[in-house]
Amino acid sequence: MVSGVTPDSLCRGGVRFRAGGTDTCLRHAQPERPHMPWYFFAILGALLDAVYYALIKKSLKDVNQYVFGSGAFFTACILLLTISWLRGFPALDAQFWYAAIASSLLNAVAASFYFKALRLTDLSLALPMISFTPLFLILTSWFMLSEAPSWYGALGILLIVAGSYVLNFTSSKLPLLAPLQALYRNKGALLMGGVALVYSVTTNLDKIIVVHSDPYFSSAIVFLFLGVLFAARAARAGRQARTRARQKIPAVLTAGLLSAGAAVAANIAFTSQIVPYVISLKRLAVVFSVILGALFFKEKNLLTRSLGASLMFTGVVIILLFQ
């Protein structure tokens, strides 16, 4: 069981877990260490995520999300499988497949909650709830991987969560705490809070997959499972929806490339740093999204959002100085 991780969580670059009273390492060989620092890959993943979300925002206006998503996931899968084939496929065992299947199923549930939440409530109430994933990770990463930030690191994470919350809060008419207050009476906000919680579990599973294979093959398999799940849902979308998606093939391929790049960047960062730190820095995608929104979508409220960006950058500096 992954939840039985011993305090000695890293064993030759892998995750150690206890089963039947015996300690076992989740990886047979030491993973490759990146030549660049971990935070370079975390921030690169954030930038690629921001471009991906900007593309999705523009492309999904007239395309079924399941048809588009299945195409993007399969594109990412094919690309990463090709890279894995050129590099050589890693040795795998049952633990890899358990974590990969669990991550894929939970991510599919999270995606379903995400789309339903956006249909049920306003963006200004739903999106801020995603900001709490790094906060949940402090608990779930300790439970699943025995990874815990320092006190200064926890402070940096809290600042990043607060800044991300402010940046995601787009309404000028509602009080700042409205999304939290909506948890008691708004099903959409509650569902999005559930998405944040699910992500705090799947991210730890993703690290288990990475340290038990490699940064490329691990995401290829997850993208494959997600593509199959989304394709099954897309099959019910109708011929017209699939015809519209064919007109967006360049956007689908680009989304797949961006997804693959962001996933690999995060996976490489996972090999040399704890999950809460990596995901906290990946939340800088919100900052990059604000910049892209101002440049390409003429979005406003930049002055208000500068407070959120300042909080996030302060949190990043604290994590980098006291990691």
HELIX and SHEET records of a PDB file:
HELIX    1   1 VAL A    2  GLY A    4  5                                   3    
HELIX    2   2 TRP A   38  SER A   59  1                                  22    
HELIX    3   3 GLN A   65  ARG A   87  1                                  23    
HELIX    4   4 ALA A   94  LEU A  120  1                                  27    
HELIX    5   5 LEU A  123  ALA A  126  1                                   4    
HELIX    6   6 LEU A  127  PHE A  132  5                                   6    
HELIX    7   7 THR A  133  LEU A  145  1                                  13    
HELIX    8   8 TRP A  151  ASN A  168  1                                  18    
HELIX    9   9 ALA A  178  GLN A  181  1                                   4    
HELIX   10  10 ALA A  182  TYR A  184  5                                   3    
HELIX   11  11 LYS A  187  VAL A  211  1                                  25    
HELIX   12  12 PHE A  217  ALA A  234  1                                  18    
HELIX   13  13 ARG A  239  ARG A  246  1                                   8    
HELIX   14  14 ILE A  249  PHE A  270  1                                  22    
HELIX   15  15 VAL A  275  LYS A  282  1                                   8    
HELIX   16  16 ALA A  285  PHE A  296  1                                  12    
HELIX   17  17 LEU A  302  PHE A  322  1                                  21    
SHEET    1   A 3 VAL A   5  CYS A  11  0                                        
SHEET    2   A 3 GLY A  14  ALA A  19 -1                                        
SHEET    3   A 3 THR A  22  CYS A  25 -1                                        
END                                                                             
